[in-house]
C-alpha cells in the first residue's frame, strides 16, 4: 500500500486505466474501491480533487506488482 498526493488528476487516471489489475483506493470509511476503469469511482475522486483545490491524498493498494511500479514511476516523473 502506498500513499500519494495527486496533483494531476488527468494524468493519474490515464495511468490507472492502463493497469491490468485492480487499483484499490482506500476510502475514508476504510472500505476499498477499485478505481481501475471504474468511471463512477473516478468521478467521486474528481469531486474530491476539486473540493481540495487541485490536490488529493490517496492510499492505494495494487493487485499486480507491475501496476504498482507503473503508478509510482508516473508519480515520481511528475515531481
NORLINJO-V788932 format. One record per residue. N is the residue number from 1. RES is the residue in one letter. SS is DSSP state (2 for helix, 1 for strand, 0 for the rest). PSI is psi in whole degrees, 0 to 359 (* if undefined). Layout:
N&RES&SS&PSI + N&RES&SS&PSI
This chain:
1&X&0&140 + 2&X&1&158 + 3&X&1&126 + 4&X&1&151 + 5&X&1&117 + 6&X&1&126 + 7&X&0&341 + 8&X&0&89 + 9&X&2&320 + 10&X&2&308 + 11&X&2&317 + 12&X&2&311 + 13&X&2&330 + 14&X&2&316 + 15&X&2&317 + 16&X&2&317 + 17&X&0&349 + 18&X&0&351 + 19&X&0&150 + 20&X&0&346 + 21&X&0&186 + 22&X&0&139 + 23&X&1&103 + 24&X&1&125 + 25&X&1&135 + 26&X&1&118 + 27&X&0&161 + 28&X&0&332 + 29&X&0&3 + 30&X&0&351 + 31&X&0&153 + 32&X&1&140 + 33&X&1&125 + 34&X&1&121 + 35&X&0&358 + 36&X&0&113 + 37&X&0&20 + 38&X&0&92 + 39&X&2&334 + 40&X&2&316 + 41&X&2&323 + 42&X&2&327 + 43&X&2&320 + 44&X&2&318 + 45&X&2&317 + 46&X&2&316 + 47&X&2&317 + 48&X&2&320 + 49&X&2&314 + 50&X&2&320 + 51&X&2&328 + 52&X&0&15 + 53&X&0&44 + 54&X&0&23 + 55&X&0&154 + 56&X&1&121 + 57&X&1&128 + 58&X&1&143 + 59&X&1&127 + 60&X&1&145 + 61&X&1&144 + 62&X&1&142 + 63&X&0&322 + 64&X&0&134 + 65&X&2&325 + 66&X&2&332 + 67&X&2&322 + 68&X&2&312 + 69&X&2&319 + 70&X&2&313 + 71&X&2&316 + 72&X&2&316 + 73&X&2&315 + 74&X&2&316 + 75&X&2&314 + 76&X&2&336 + 77&X&2&343 + 78&X&0&353 + 79&X&0&*
